Protein backbone atom coordinates (compact mmCIF):
# COMPACT_ATOMS: atom_id res chain seq x y z
CA UNK A 1 0.00 0.00 0.00
CA UNK A 2 1.30 3.46 -0.90
CA UNK A 3 2.08 6.17 1.63
CA UNK A 4 0.89 9.29 -0.17
CA UNK A 5 2.91 12.46 0.26
CA UNK A 6 0.49 15.22 1.25
CA UNK A 7 0.78 18.08 -1.24
CA UNK A 8 -2.09 20.00 0.37
CA UNK A 9 -0.86 20.40 3.97
CA UNK A 10 -3.13 23.35 4.75
CA UNK A 11 -6.29 21.90 3.24
CA UNK A 12 -9.31 22.17 5.55
CA UNK A 13 -10.16 18.74 6.91
CA UNK A 14 -13.87 19.21 6.21
CA UNK A 15 -12.99 19.34 2.50
CA UNK A 16 -11.39 15.89 2.37
CA UNK A 17 -12.63 13.86 5.34
CA UNK A 18 -15.46 11.64 4.13
CA UNK A 19 -17.10 10.60 7.40
CA UNK A 20 -20.11 12.89 6.99
CA UNK A 21 -21.09 11.74 3.49
CA UNK A 22 -24.15 9.77 4.57
CA UNK A 23 -25.93 10.24 1.23
CA UNK A 24 -23.07 9.03 -1.02
CA UNK A 25 -22.13 5.59 -2.37
CA UNK A 26 -18.73 5.00 -3.99
CA UNK A 27 -18.86 2.76 -7.09
CA UNK A 28 -15.71 0.99 -8.27
CA UNK A 29 -15.51 -1.22 -11.36
CA UNK A 30 -12.45 -3.50 -11.28
CA UNK A 31 -10.89 -5.90 -13.76
CA UNK A 32 -7.70 -7.92 -13.20
CA UNK A 33 -6.14 -5.20 -11.02
CA UNK A 34 -6.31 -6.20 -7.34
CA UNK A 35 -3.23 -4.20 -6.33
CA UNK A 36 -4.66 -0.97 -7.74
CA UNK A 37 -7.97 -1.63 -6.01
CA UNK A 38 -6.21 -2.24 -2.69
CA UNK A 39 -4.37 1.08 -2.96
CA UNK A 40 -7.61 2.85 -3.74
CA UNK A 41 -9.55 1.32 -0.85
CA UNK A 42 -6.66 2.08 1.49
CA UNK A 43 -6.86 5.75 0.48
CA UNK A 44 -10.65 5.81 0.91
CA UNK A 45 -10.28 4.33 4.41
CA UNK A 46 -7.58 6.86 5.27
CA UNK A 47 -10.08 9.70 4.80
CA UNK A 48 -12.64 7.99 7.02
CA UNK A 49 -15.37 7.07 4.55
CA UNK A 50 -17.92 4.91 6.37
CA UNK A 51 -20.67 4.90 3.75
CA UNK A 52 -21.48 2.15 1.24
CA UNK A 53 -18.92 1.06 -1.35
CA UNK A 54 -20.07 -1.12 -4.23
CA UNK A 55 -17.42 -3.01 -6.21
CA UNK A 56 -18.12 -4.91 -9.44
CA UNK A 57 -15.45 -7.46 -10.40
CA UNK A 58 -15.55 -9.32 -13.73
CA UNK A 59 -12.00 -10.67 -13.56
CA UNK A 60 -11.26 -14.22 -14.67
CA UNK A 61 -10.68 -15.02 -11.00
CA UNK A 62 -12.40 -12.49 -8.76
CA UNK A 63 -10.48 -11.29 -5.69
CA UNK A 64 -13.49 -10.77 -3.44
CA UNK A 65 -12.24 -12.68 -0.39
CA UNK A 66 -8.83 -11.01 -0.47
CA UNK A 67 -10.41 -7.55 -0.53
CA UNK A 68 -12.99 -8.25 2.16
CA UNK A 69 -10.33 -9.74 4.43
CA UNK A 70 -8.11 -6.68 4.01
CA UNK A 71 -10.90 -4.16 4.59
CA UNK A 72 -13.36 -5.64 7.11
CA UNK A 73 -14.04 -2.16 8.48
CA UNK A 74 -15.34 -0.78 5.18
CA UNK A 75 -19.00 -1.11 4.19
CA UNK A 76 -18.38 -3.06 0.96
CA UNK A 77 -20.89 -4.78 -1.29
CA UNK A 78 -18.75 -6.91 -3.59
CA UNK A 79 -20.41 -8.06 -6.82
CA UNK A 80 -18.74 -10.96 -8.63
CA UNK A 81 -19.81 -10.83 -12.28
CA UNK A 82 -19.24 -13.29 -15.12
CA UNK A 83 -15.80 -12.97 -16.66
CA UNK A 84 -15.57 -9.99 -19.06
CA UNK A 85 -19.11 -8.80 -18.39
CA UNK A 86 -17.81 -5.37 -19.33
CA UNK A 87 -17.42 -1.93 -17.84
CA UNK A 88 -20.92 -0.76 -18.73
CA UNK A 89 -22.66 -3.84 -17.32
CA UNK A 90 -20.55 -3.61 -14.18
CA UNK A 91 -21.53 0.00 -13.64
CA UNK A 92 -25.20 -0.78 -14.21
CA UNK A 93 -25.04 -3.58 -11.66
CA UNK A 94 -23.44 -1.25 -9.13
CA UNK A 95 -26.03 1.42 -9.87
CA UNK A 96 -28.81 -1.10 -9.16
CA UNK A 97 -27.25 -1.68 -5.71
CA UNK A 98 -27.02 2.05 -4.95
CA UNK A 99 -29.61 3.27 -2.45
CA UNK A 100 -28.21 6.71 -1.61
CA UNK A 101 -29.24 9.88 -3.41
CA UNK A 102 -25.72 10.45 -4.74
CA UNK A 103 -22.87 8.28 -6.01
CA UNK A 104 -19.21 8.79 -6.86
CA UNK A 105 -17.96 6.89 -9.91
CA UNK A 106 -14.40 5.54 -9.83
CA UNK A 107 -12.10 3.33 -11.85
CA UNK A 108 -10.00 0.93 -9.80
CA UNK A 109 -6.77 2.87 -10.43
CA UNK A 110 -7.83 6.11 -8.71
CA UNK A 111 -6.30 7.14 -5.40
CA UNK A 112 -7.93 9.62 -3.02
CA UNK A 113 -5.88 12.35 -1.35
CA UNK A 114 -6.60 15.75 0.29
CA UNK A 115 -7.22 17.41 -3.09
CA UNK A 116 -9.95 14.91 -3.97
CA UNK A 117 -12.40 17.05 -1.94
CA UNK A 118 -15.58 15.02 -2.43
CA UNK A 119 -17.47 16.98 0.30
CA UNK A 120 -16.83 20.16 -1.70
CA UNK A 121 -18.00 18.46 -4.91
CA UNK A 122 -21.20 17.38 -3.17
CA UNK A 123 -21.79 20.93 -1.94
CA UNK A 124 -21.30 22.42 -5.43
CA UNK A 125 -23.55 19.80 -7.04
CA UNK A 126 -26.44 20.40 -4.66
CA UNK A 127 -26.19 24.18 -4.37
CA UNK A 128 -25.98 24.72 -8.13
CA UNK A 129 -28.59 22.19 -9.23
CA UNK A 130 -26.06 20.09 -11.12
CA UNK A 131 -26.65 16.42 -11.94
CA UNK A 132 -23.04 15.37 -12.60
CA UNK A 133 -19.87 17.13 -11.43
CA UNK A 134 -16.47 15.77 -12.46
CA UNK A 135 -12.96 16.44 -11.23
CA UNK A 136 -9.51 16.10 -12.80
CA UNK A 137 -6.80 13.45 -12.93
CA UNK A 138 -3.51 14.24 -11.24
CA UNK A 139 -0.91 12.51 -13.35
CA UNK A 140 2.44 13.16 -14.97
CA UNK A 141 2.41 14.31 -18.56
CA UNK A 142 4.79 11.85 -20.15
CA UNK A 143 5.17 13.90 -23.34
CA UNK A 144 7.88 16.15 -21.89
CA UNK A 145 11.35 15.15 -20.68
CA UNK A 146 10.87 17.01 -17.38
CA UNK A 147 7.61 15.22 -16.64
CA UNK A 148 9.07 11.85 -17.63
CA UNK A 149 11.95 12.45 -15.22
CA UNK A 150 9.55 13.30 -12.39
CA UNK A 151 7.51 10.24 -13.23
CA UNK A 152 10.55 7.96 -13.14
CA UNK A 153 11.69 9.42 -9.81
CA UNK A 154 8.20 8.88 -8.42
CA UNK A 155 8.19 5.32 -9.74
CA UNK A 156 11.54 4.65 -8.04
CA UNK A 157 10.20 5.98 -4.73
CA UNK A 158 7.33 3.51 -4.96
CA UNK A 159 9.88 0.81 -4.14
CA UNK A 160 9.71 2.33 -0.66
CA UNK A 161 5.89 2.68 -0.83
CA UNK A 162 6.14 6.47 -1.16
CA UNK A 163 3.79 8.03 -3.70
CA UNK A 164 4.37 11.60 -4.85
CA UNK A 165 1.34 12.76 -6.89
CA UNK A 166 1.83 15.14 -9.78
CA UNK A 167 1.18 18.81 -9.11
CA UNK A 168 -0.21 19.05 -12.65
CA UNK A 169 -3.64 18.02 -13.82
CA UNK A 170 -5.10 16.20 -16.80
CA UNK A 171 -8.46 17.56 -17.89
CA UNK A 172 -11.08 16.07 -20.15
CA UNK A 173 -14.16 18.12 -20.97
CA UNK A 174 -15.96 19.46 -24.02
CA UNK A 175 -19.31 20.17 -25.60
CA UNK A 176 -20.81 18.35 -28.56
CA UNK A 177 -23.69 18.84 -30.96
CA UNK A 178 -25.49 16.14 -32.94
CA UNK A 179 -27.16 17.04 -36.21
CA UNK A 180 -28.45 14.12 -38.23
CA UNK A 181 -25.68 11.53 -38.39
CA UNK A 182 -22.86 13.97 -37.51
CA UNK A 183 -21.50 14.66 -34.03
CA UNK A 184 -19.32 17.76 -33.72
CA UNK A 185 -17.02 18.31 -30.75
CA UNK A 186 -16.59 21.85 -29.41
CA UNK A 187 -14.03 23.33 -27.06
CA UNK A 188 -15.17 24.93 -23.82
CA UNK A 189 -13.36 27.73 -21.98
CA UNK A 190 -12.98 26.84 -18.31
CA UNK A 191 -14.23 29.27 -15.64
CA UNK A 192 -14.14 28.92 -11.86
CA UNK A 193 -15.40 27.34 -9.70
CA UNK A 194 -16.90 24.93 -12.24
CA UNK A 195 -17.76 24.89 -15.92
CA UNK A 196 -20.95 23.48 -17.43
CA UNK A 197 -20.26 21.19 -20.40
CA UNK A 198 -21.45 17.97 -22.04
CA UNK A 199 -18.57 15.51 -21.63
CA UNK A 200 -16.31 15.00 -18.59
CA UNK A 201 -13.94 12.53 -16.91
CA UNK A 202 -15.18 9.27 -15.42
CA UNK A 203 -14.38 10.48 -11.92
CA UNK A 204 -17.56 12.27 -10.93
CA UNK A 205 -20.32 12.68 -8.36
CA UNK A 206 -23.87 12.29 -9.64
CA UNK A 207 -27.53 12.17 -8.64
CA UNK A 208 -28.47 8.52 -8.51
CA UNK A 209 -32.08 8.74 -9.64
CA UNK A 210 -31.23 11.01 -12.57
CA UNK A 211 -28.82 8.41 -13.96
CA UNK A 212 -31.11 5.49 -13.19
CA UNK A 213 -33.96 7.28 -15.01
CA UNK A 214 -32.25 6.96 -18.43
CA UNK A 215 -30.90 3.45 -17.83
CA UNK A 216 -27.29 4.29 -17.02
CA UNK A 217 -24.76 2.73 -19.38
CA UNK A 218 -25.31 0.75 -22.57
CA UNK A 219 -24.72 -2.78 -21.27
CA UNK A 220 -23.63 -4.06 -24.70
CA UNK A 221 -20.42 -2.02 -24.49
CA UNK A 222 -17.41 -3.74 -22.95
CA UNK A 223 -15.34 -0.66 -23.65
CA UNK A 224 -15.86 2.72 -25.28
CA UNK A 225 -18.92 3.34 -23.11
CA UNK A 226 -17.85 6.80 -21.97
CA UNK A 227 -19.09 8.98 -24.82
CA UNK A 228 -22.24 6.91 -25.20
CA UNK A 229 -23.10 7.59 -21.55
CA UNK A 230 -22.75 11.35 -21.89
CA UNK A 231 -24.77 11.47 -25.10
CA UNK A 232 -27.49 9.66 -23.15
CA UNK A 233 -27.12 12.11 -20.27
CA UNK A 234 -27.40 15.17 -22.52
CA UNK A 235 -30.36 13.69 -24.42
CA UNK A 236 -32.14 13.29 -21.09
CA UNK A 237 -31.47 16.85 -19.94
CA UNK A 238 -28.85 16.23 -17.25
CA UNK A 239 -26.75 19.23 -16.25
CA UNK A 240 -23.07 18.24 -16.38
CA UNK A 241 -20.05 20.23 -15.19
CA UNK A 242 -16.36 19.94 -14.37
CA UNK A 243 -14.08 21.54 -11.78
CA UNK A 244 -10.34 21.96 -11.36
CA UNK A 245 -10.64 22.17 -7.58
CA UNK A 246 -11.08 18.41 -7.07
CA UNK A 247 -9.49 15.28 -8.45
CA UNK A 248 -7.90 11.89 -7.92
CA UNK A 249 -4.38 10.59 -8.37
CA UNK A 250 -4.36 8.41 -11.48
CA UNK A 251 -2.17 5.36 -10.88
CA UNK A 252 0.07 5.14 -13.94
CA UNK A 253 2.90 3.35 -12.10
CA UNK A 254 1.44 -0.09 -11.54
CA UNK A 255 1.80 -2.39 -14.54
CA UNK A 256 -1.48 -4.10 -15.45
CA UNK A 257 -1.45 -7.78 -16.47
CA UNK A 258 -1.45 -8.79 -20.13
CA UNK A 259 -5.03 -10.04 -19.96
CA UNK A 260 -6.21 -6.61 -18.85
CA UNK A 261 -4.30 -4.95 -21.69
CA UNK A 262 -5.86 -7.30 -24.25
CA UNK A 263 -9.37 -6.61 -23.02
CA UNK A 264 -8.80 -2.86 -22.82
CA UNK A 265 -7.38 -2.70 -26.36
CA UNK A 266 -10.86 -3.46 -27.74
CA UNK A 267 -11.97 -0.02 -26.60
CA UNK A 268 -11.51 1.66 -29.98
CA UNK A 269 -13.79 -0.85 -31.70
CA UNK A 270 -16.43 -0.42 -29.01
CA UNK A 271 -16.22 3.36 -29.41
CA UNK A 272 -17.42 2.89 -33.00
CA UNK A 273 -20.26 0.65 -31.81
CA UNK A 274 -21.18 3.11 -29.07
CA UNK A 275 -22.17 5.78 -31.58
CA UNK A 276 -24.43 3.47 -33.57
CA UNK A 277 -27.08 3.77 -30.85
CA UNK A 278 -27.60 7.37 -31.98
CA UNK A 279 -27.14 6.85 -35.72
CA UNK A 280 -23.85 8.79 -35.71
CA UNK A 281 -21.69 8.02 -38.74
CA UNK A 282 -19.29 10.97 -38.61
CA UNK A 283 -17.38 12.56 -35.72
CA UNK A 284 -15.90 15.99 -36.35
CA UNK A 285 -13.20 17.94 -34.48
CA UNK A 286 -12.56 15.21 -31.92
CA UNK A 287 -8.78 15.17 -32.21
CA UNK A 288 -8.56 18.97 -32.30
CA UNK A 289 -10.71 19.34 -29.20
CA UNK A 290 -9.72 16.30 -27.12
CA UNK A 291 -6.14 15.83 -28.31
CA UNK A 292 -6.48 12.09 -28.91
CA UNK A 293 -7.92 9.62 -31.34
CA UNK A 294 -11.42 8.20 -31.20
CA UNK A 295 -12.40 4.74 -32.35
CA UNK A 296 -10.98 2.97 -35.37
CA UNK A 297 -9.99 4.54 -38.69
CA UNK A 298 -13.65 5.26 -39.42
CA UNK A 299 -13.75 8.04 -36.83
CA UNK A 300 -10.05 8.75 -36.29
CA UNK A 301 -9.82 11.67 -38.69
CA UNK A 302 -8.51 15.20 -38.22
C-alpha positions in Angstrom: 0.0 0.0 0.0 1.3 3.5 -0.9 2.1 6.2 1.6 0.9 9.3 -0.2 2.9 12.5 0.3 0.5 15.2 1.2 0.8 18.1 -1.2 -2.1 20.0 0.4 -0.9 20.4 4.0 -3.1 23.3 4.8 -6.3 21.9 3.2 -9.3 22.2 5.5 -10.2 18.7 6.9 -13.9 19.2 6.2 -13.0 19.3 2.5 -11.4 15.9 2.4 -12.6 13.9 5.3 -15.5 11.6 4.1 -17.1 10.6 7.4 -20.1 12.9 7.0 -21.1 11.7 3.5 -24.2 9.8 4.6 -25.9 10.2 1.2 -23.1 9.0 -1.0 -22.1 5.6 -2.4 -18.7 5.0 -4.0 -18.9 2.8 -7.1 -15.7 1.0 -8.3 -15.5 -1.2 -11.4 -12.5 -3.5 -11.3 -10.9 -5.9 -13.8 -7.7 -7.9 -13.2 -6.1 -5.2 -11.0 -6.3 -6.2 -7.3 -3.2 -4.2 -6.3 -4.7 -1.0 -7.7 -8.0 -1.6 -6.0 -6.2 -2.2 -2.7 -4.4 1.1 -3.0 -7.6 2.9 -3.7 -9.5 1.3 -0.9 -6.7 2.1 1.5 -6.9 5.8 0.5 -10.6 5.8 0.9 -10.3 4.3 4.4 -7.6 6.9 5.3 -10.1 9.7 4.8 -12.6 8.0 7.0 -15.4 7.1 4.6 -17.9 4.9 6.4 -20.7 4.9 3.7 -21.5 2.2 1.2 -18.9 1.1 -1.3 -20.1 -1.1 -4.2 -17.4 -3.0 -6.2 -18.1 -4.9 -9.4 -15.5 -7.5 -10.4 -15.6 -9.3 -13.7 -12.0 -10.7 -13.6 -11.3 -14.2 -14.7 -10.7 -15.0 -11.0 -12.4 -12.5 -8.8 -10.5 -11.3 -5.7 -13.5 -10.8 -3.4 -12.2 -12.7 -0.4 -8.8 -11.0 -0.5 -10.4 -7.5 -0.5 -13.0 -8.2 2.2 -10.3 -9.7 4.4 -8.1 -6.7 4.0 -10.9 -4.2 4.6 -13.4 -5.6 7.1 -14.0 -2.2 8.5 -15.3 -0.8 5.2 -19.0 -1.1 4.2 -18.4 -3.1 1.0 -20.9 -4.8 -1.3 -18.7 -6.9 -3.6 -20.4 -8.1 -6.8 -18.7 -11.0 -8.6 -19.8 -10.8 -12.3 -19.2 -13.3 -15.1 -15.8 -13.0 -16.7 -15.6 -10.0 -19.1 -19.1 -8.8 -18.4 -17.8 -5.4 -19.3 -17.4 -1.9 -17.8 -20.9 -0.8 -18.7 -22.7 -3.8 -17.3 -20.5 -3.6 -14.2 -21.5 0.0 -13.6 -25.2 -0.8 -14.2 -25.0 -3.6 -11.7 -23.4 -1.3 -9.1 -26.0 1.4 -9.9 -28.8 -1.1 -9.2 -27.2 -1.7 -5.7 -27.0 2.0 -4.9 -29.6 3.3 -2.4 -28.2 6.7 -1.6 -29.2 9.9 -3.4 -25.7 10.4 -4.7 -22.9 8.3 -6.0 -19.2 8.8 -6.9 -18.0 6.9 -9.9 -14.4 5.5 -9.8 -12.1 3.3 -11.8 -10.0 0.9 -9.8 -6.8 2.9 -10.4 -7.8 6.1 -8.7 -6.3 7.1 -5.4 -7.9 9.6 -3.0 -5.9 12.4 -1.3 -6.6 15.8 0.3 -7.2 17.4 -3.1 -10.0 14.9 -4.0 -12.4 17.0 -1.9 -15.6 15.0 -2.4 -17.5 17.0 0.3 -16.8 20.2 -1.7 -18.0 18.5 -4.9 -21.2 17.4 -3.2 -21.8 20.9 -1.9 -21.3 22.4 -5.4 -23.5 19.8 -7.0 -26.4 20.4 -4.7 -26.2 24.2 -4.4 -26.0 24.7 -8.1 -28.6 22.2 -9.2 -26.1 20.1 -11.1 -26.6 16.4 -11.9 -23.0 15.4 -12.6 -19.9 17.1 -11.4 -16.5 15.8 -12.5 -13.0 16.4 -11.2 -9.5 16.1 -12.8 -6.8 13.5 -12.9 -3.5 14.2 -11.2 -0.9 12.5 -13.4 2.4 13.2 -15.0 2.4 14.3 -18.6 4.8 11.9 -20.2 5.2 13.9 -23.3 7.9 16.2 -21.9 11.4 15.1 -20.7 10.9 17.0 -17.4 7.6 15.2 -16.6 9.1 11.8 -17.6 12.0 12.5 -15.2 9.6 13.3 -12.4 7.5 10.2 -13.2 10.5 8.0 -13.1 11.7 9.4 -9.8 8.2 8.9 -8.4 8.2 5.3 -9.7 11.5 4.7 -8.0 10.2 6.0 -4.7 7.3 3.5 -5.0 9.9 0.8 -4.1 9.7 2.3 -0.7 5.9 2.7 -0.8 6.1 6.5 -1.2 3.8 8.0 -3.7 4.4 11.6 -4.8 1.3 12.8 -6.9 1.8 15.1 -9.8 1.2 18.8 -9.1 -0.2 19.1 -12.6 -3.6 18.0 -13.8 -5.1 16.2 -16.8 -8.5 17.6 -17.9 -11.1 16.1 -20.2 -14.2 18.1 -21.0 -16.0 19.5 -24.0 -19.3 20.2 -25.6 -20.8 18.4 -28.6 -23.7 18.8 -31.0 -25.5 16.1 -32.9 -27.2 17.0 -36.2 -28.4 14.1 -38.2 -25.7 11.5 -38.4 -22.9 14.0 -37.5 -21.5 14.7 -34.0 -19.3 17.8 -33.7 -17.0 18.3 -30.7 -16.6 21.9 -29.4 -14.0 23.3 -27.1 -15.2 24.9 -23.8 -13.4 27.7 -22.0 -13.0 26.8 -18.3 -14.2 29.3 -15.6 -14.1 28.9 -11.9 -15.4 27.3 -9.7 -16.9 24.9 -12.2 -17.8 24.9 -15.9 -20.9 23.5 -17.4 -20.3 21.2 -20.4 -21.5 18.0 -22.0 -18.6 15.5 -21.6 -16.3 15.0 -18.6 -13.9 12.5 -16.9 -15.2 9.3 -15.4 -14.4 10.5 -11.9 -17.6 12.3 -10.9 -20.3 12.7 -8.4 -23.9 12.3 -9.6 -27.5 12.2 -8.6 -28.5 8.5 -8.5 -32.1 8.7 -9.6 -31.2 11.0 -12.6 -28.8 8.4 -14.0 -31.1 5.5 -13.2 -34.0 7.3 -15.0 -32.2 7.0 -18.4 -30.9 3.4 -17.8 -27.3 4.3 -17.0 -24.8 2.7 -19.4 -25.3 0.7 -22.6 -24.7 -2.8 -21.3 -23.6 -4.1 -24.7 -20.4 -2.0 -24.5 -17.4 -3.7 -23.0 -15.3 -0.7 -23.6 -15.9 2.7 -25.3 -18.9 3.3 -23.1 -17.9 6.8 -22.0 -19.1 9.0 -24.8 -22.2 6.9 -25.2 -23.1 7.6 -21.5 -22.7 11.4 -21.9 -24.8 11.5 -25.1 -27.5 9.7 -23.1 -27.1 12.1 -20.3 -27.4 15.2 -22.5 -30.4 13.7 -24.4 -32.1 13.3 -21.1 -31.5 16.8 -19.9 -28.8 16.2 -17.3 -26.7 19.2 -16.3 -23.1 18.2 -16.4 -20.1 20.2 -15.2 -16.4 19.9 -14.4 -14.1 21.5 -11.8 -10.3 22.0 -11.4 -10.6 22.2 -7.6 -11.1 18.4 -7.1 -9.5 15.3 -8.4 -7.9 11.9 -7.9 -4.4 10.6 -8.4 -4.4 8.4 -11.5 -2.2 5.4 -10.9 0.1 5.1 -13.9 2.9 3.4 -12.1 1.4 -0.1 -11.5 1.8 -2.4 -14.5 -1.5 -4.1 -15.5 -1.5 -7.8 -16.5 -1.4 -8.8 -20.1 -5.0 -10.0 -20.0 -6.2 -6.6 -18.8 -4.3 -4.9 -21.7 -5.9 -7.3 -24.3 -9.4 -6.6 -23.0 -8.8 -2.9 -22.8 -7.4 -2.7 -26.4 -10.9 -3.5 -27.7 -12.0 0.0 -26.6 -11.5 1.7 -30.0 -13.8 -0.8 -31.7 -16.4 -0.4 -29.0 -16.2 3.4 -29.4 -17.4 2.9 -33.0 -20.3 0.6 -31.8 -21.2 3.1 -29.1 -22.2 5.8 -31.6 -24.4 3.5 -33.6 -27.1 3.8 -30.9 -27.6 7.4 -32.0 -27.1 6.8 -35.7 -23.9 8.8 -35.7 -21.7 8.0 -38.7 -19.3 11.0 -38.6 -17.4 12.6 -35.7 -15.9 16.0 -36.3 -13.2 17.9 -34.5 -12.6 15.2 -31.9 -8.8 15.2 -32.2 -8.6 19.0 -32.3 -10.7 19.3 -29.2 -9.7 16.3 -27.1 -6.1 15.8 -28.3 -6.5 12.1 -28.9 -7.9 9.6 -31.3 -11.4 8.2 -31.2 -12.4 4.7 -32.3 -11.0 3.0 -35.4 -10.0 4.5 -38.7 -13.6 5.3 -39.4 -13.7 8.0 -36.8 -10.1 8.7 -36.3 -9.8 11.7 -38.7 -8.5 15.2 -38.2 
